[in-house]
Amino acid sequence: MKSTLILSTAAAMMLSSAAVHAETLRLLTWGGYAPDEVIAKFEEKTGHKVEVTKSNNEEMIAKLRATNGGGFDLAQPSQDRIAGPQAEFGIYKPLDMSKIDTSLFIPSMLEATKGNTTVDGEVYAVPHIWGTSGLVVNTAAAGDVKDYVDLCNPAYAGKVSYRLKRPTLIGFAFSMGMDPFAAYADEAAYKDILDKVEAKLAECKPNVKTYWDGGDELKNLMRSGEVVASMAWDTGGWQLNDDNKDITFVAPTSGALGWIDTFALPARGRADEAAYAWINFVMQPEIAAMITKSAGNFTASQGGDADVDEALKAKYNASFPQEAIDNIKWYPSVPAGLEALEGAALDRINAAK
Amino acid sequence: MVGNLSKRGYIAAHGGGMVSDKSKLTFWLLMAPLLIWLVTLIVLPHVGMFLVSMREKIGVREYQTSFANYEVFFNEPLYWNTFARTAYMSITATALTLGIGFPIAYYIAKLTRGRTKTTLFLMCLIPFWVSELVRTFGWMILLRETGVFSNVLQYLGLVSGPVEMLYNDAAIMTGLVYTSMLFMVVPLVTTLDSLDDSLIEAGYDLGASSFAILREIIIPHAMPGIVSGCIVVFMLSLGNYLTPILLGGKDSLWFTGLIYSQFITRFNWELGSAFGFLLLGLSSLIVFVGLKLSRQSLTKTMGQA
């Protein structure tokens, strides 16, 4: 009796001492990046609480812009979408690299991300999860779709889909033999590329069943067979492969587009300690493997792919032979203001008959 | 504040008058929630949005005051056309809703009594117990290529292959009419209820045809209800976002969709705000023209229906 009392008092004291430093981490992230089991482990270990808000790149920036970088303590935008919005809206604060255990990261990926997200000599992000976008193809119905432009093949009229967003413009540009990334710095040259892509996509419009918006919408279209080929993320294709062996992710011949989602601190975040603790916690190899299982994509954690299950590795290897990996086009940082050009082009494509 | 000042002025001028003083205070107290709501949730955001819409972006974090964002709207035919299309589709949806809603409302108000009336009224209401999103997804399940209608038609042998009924203007129209039906039926039932049956009987006694009675007695009486129903349905359709986007697919050009994409995917709040104001201004103009044409006043229609 007495010992239980002492124990529970001790437990209560431990809890209260943890509560002194405990913060609530408001995490702005993507679906699957913060699975419940990881949050439970983190809360147990550090005493911090985690509140998750699921979002996407554009919404993250829009949300943080609306509050001048407040309302969240840690955000996970893609690495190419940090320098531009930071220069334009000032929604992030620089990272204190001394608080991050850099030994947990794959060095090449860490350096690349740091380089891409440096504004005025300050680093704003470290990498977390990476993946690619390319094509999801029902090989039984549309086996000859190998590249983005193949989506415009009249044989598949009314049976293809893509998003009306910037990755589509970029993917089609590469597929049409141009290099949009090289033209990022030259607005006139980039406009020229966009004009050609716009013409192509307007011409291709009758082929499109609908422009998909969310991952679930696309999966529905592919599963029902209403769509036989689409631009999509690698994970989407692999998940569909579990339900239907004919559907899989195909790295386009012109190169899959590589993205890296990062950790960045919103400018007016209040729980920096918890944010750094979260970063260092989830980058541990065994936690990273849990996240890979939930998100379906690999992480930038050194050794994080060791514990990943064989089925996912097999699908990854099938979609990405070595030359396809070497051919991945990694998004460079988007210069501020480029999105206005792309937006106008996308609007015109949407209006085309 | 205003109440206080005028109260003091009143006391100074009349040297008292406690009764009207008190009623004035009561008036302002009762008005307070409404005023706070109007000012903080409607007036202030609009002022803020107007200021944003007047900012022209000239460089990274550099802005100047100008009408440039409004010029974009008038110089780019795409935005103009989308607005015109949205307005024209909304007017069509309103007309269709009126066409379908009027007989229903007349039946409920004039030809049924007691329990039947309540039941029918309730049946109009039931679809609105679920959210708009769910209702729209319901239509998607019915209309899609692998959906219910397509399968039934194939089963009956009326068509040979799957038919796609989703992602076109007709699908948008169906969704819009379905979504706004209630807002047409309710004011119509109310005004038709207030029409004395003896007037219709008198019309028949005097040898008028059914059509003449409809034109000379029923429609003039129901006019305030028709107009207020039309205003609500038109505004709802014009400002609808979900239905056109989900049911319209790749051809879903809707002005609210443009505003959304300017704010969220293009980070162009300046242009988005200008669009918002243009939508407000142009829709008010259309309602104003509609009222003039039907020779109704806003006070009269809103007061009666």
Interface residues (C-beta under 8 A of the other chain):
Chain A: E58 E59 I61 A62 R65 P85 A87 E88 F89 G90 G158 K165 K205 V208 K209 T210 Y211 S224 G225 E226 A336 G337 E339 A340 G343 L346 D347 R348 N350 A351
Chain B: V60 R61 L78 Y79 N81 T82 R144 E145 T146 E164 L166 Y167 G249 K250 L253 L258 S261 Q262 F263 I264 T265 R266 F267 N268 W269
